[in-house]
Amino acid sequence: MTRQGSGHGKDRDMRDRPGRADRTGREYDIVLFGATGFTGALTAEYLAAHAPEGLRWAVAGRDTGKLERLRERLTAIDPACAVLPLVRADVADPASLRALAARTRVVATTVGPYVTYGQDLVAACAEEGTDYTDLCGEPEFVDVTYVRHDARARETGARLVHACGFDSVPHDLGVHFTVGQLPEGVPLRIDGYVRSNATFSGGTFASALTQFSRGRQMLAAQQDRRRHQPRLVGRRAYAPTGAPRYAKEVDAWALPLPTIDPQVVQRSARALERYGPDFRYRHYAAVRHLPVAFGGVAATGALFAAAQLPPARRWLSGRLKPGDGPDEARRAASWFSVRFVGEGGGRRVYTEVSGGDPGYDETAKMLGESAMCLALDDLPETAGQVTTAVAMGDALTTRLRDAGIGFRVAATR
Ligand SMILES: NC(=O)c1ccc[n+]([C@@H]2O[C@H](COP(=O)([O-])OP(=O)(O)OC[C@H]3O[C@@H](n4cnc5c(N)ncnc54)[C@H](OP(=O)(O)O)[C@@H]3O)[C@@H](O)[C@H]2O)c1
């Protein structure tokens, strides 16, 4: 599939990188799995509009009729999509996933909840030495794939990069960008404050409900990961849960945000010496008005409680169907901002990552750019389960900036 896109990624070296499983003979550079879903279709549209000349990509799913209808829509964006290859694969058929992984250099998947549907595809990519990206914000899944597939992926050279959407790209790359503004070799303290007015899709709602109902399994997976993960020697990298407080730095109430993001940031800090000898990150939702903060906490608590009861969970799942999501007008009115306050070596820096609709338009951009970054860019040699900052760092930040996501230094002291 070729197109004169926005320019980023165009004319990059398309050869395979030395030292990896030989993937030069593969049919595709990128296969997008789950392309018929809400976020998958937005990602396919993003690729149709921005894939550079020479990128060989395909869309995959379990329903060929749906894939054909998607291809018609993509052809309206780029007439060359009339011959976009369609790949049939079903999570209920692991052989189809293995065949998919063997045909491409990079897989991007939006088939979630990942804890329900995702394991076999990660296994296939680890076996085949295929780079893997997803939109997973489910800590249990990421911990389980680490224990099961990280070692094999290191052997085959596969890079397994979870959380390539709003979970956790702005936070992981935002902290990476902030660390870059601070002195080297000193203890660093960074706080992140997230604000947004956006809403969510049926797929995201299903993933959140699934996650809320699996607290015990999530804890067990976290403990198992700790047993397998090498200890960090001679440095510290931690991400404690902060206390709720009024944060005058951002003029808002700061509520601890127990998403996967602080875990991802902590993993980047463990892997990258540049984060210094003693690194701490705290992650908050920033809320201007106290009643809104109370409302948010109460609604999340109620959803969590309901998710524990199967009948209530079933009833809730029926409220927002798979494939549903915010319409174009709602997405166009949505925005996000993540402000970071970083300190170290006597210096204080304020940075911000910002953009439009976080969950879908910008997530499609983040996933599409992550896949193209893995396929096309000259990146550090990494393998196994790696974060976006470790696998792609500055290269992905540059791509996202070129694509309109703001990374800026607001002030330094
Ligand atoms: N972290 C973030 O920032 C972020 C943002 C957005 C979404 N997400 C996550 O992304 C995932 C997708 O969300 P969504 O709203 O796009 O969901 P969705 O609209 O329900 O799409 C799900 C996709 O999975 C496919 N699928 C389901 N079962 C399958 C099977 N057995 N074999 C093959 N494909 C199968 C569906 O195919 P059919 O079309 O054939 O049903 C569809 O393409 C969720 O886990 C969500 O949490 C994360």
The ligand as a Gaussian input file, in Angstrom:
#p B3LYP/6-31G(d) Opt

LIG

0 1
 N       -5.486000       2.441000      26.003000
 C       -6.165000       3.251000      25.273000
 O       -5.896000       4.394000      25.262000
 C       -7.278000       2.683000      24.445000
 C       -8.028000       3.488000      23.616000
 C       -9.011000       2.906000      22.828000
 C       -9.243000       1.543000      22.903000
 N       -8.497000       0.800000      23.757000
 C       -8.692000      -0.656000      23.860000
 O       -8.748000      -1.186000      22.554000
 C       -9.606000      -2.311000      22.543000
 C      -10.621000      -2.131000      21.422000
 O      -11.531000      -1.098000      21.721000
 P      -12.678000      -0.764000      20.679000
 O      -13.550000       0.257000      21.292000
 O      -12.092000      -0.496000      19.343000
 O      -13.453000      -2.181000      20.654000
 P      -14.435000      -2.796000      19.586000
 O      -15.048000      -1.726000      18.750000
 O      -15.340000      -3.700000      20.346000
 O      -13.466000      -3.658000      18.634000
 C      -12.967000      -4.910000      18.996000
 C      -12.332000      -5.591000      17.812000
 O      -11.949000      -6.920000      18.228000
 C      -12.395000      -7.820000      17.235000
 N      -12.630000      -9.154000      17.762000
 C      -13.417000      -9.528000      18.797000
 N      -13.387000     -10.885000      18.929000
 C      -12.551000     -11.334000      17.949000
 C      -12.098000     -12.627000      17.556000
 N      -12.552000     -13.730000      18.151000
 N      -11.203000     -12.736000      16.535000
 C      -10.785000     -11.640000      15.892000
 N      -11.178000     -10.393000      16.205000
 C      -12.056000     -10.260000      17.217000
 C      -13.681000      -7.220000      16.723000
 O      -13.991000      -7.839000      15.469000
 P      -15.488000      -7.814000      14.853000
 O      -15.605000      -6.460000      14.191000
 O      -15.465000      -8.928000      13.898000
 O      -16.456000      -7.967000      16.005000
 C      -13.255000      -5.754000      16.596000
 O      -12.516000      -5.581000      15.417000
 C      -10.223000      -2.398000      23.943000
 O       -9.518000      -3.338000      24.691000
 C       -9.995000      -1.007000      24.511000
 O       -9.883000      -1.005000      25.929000
 C       -7.528000       1.332000      24.524000

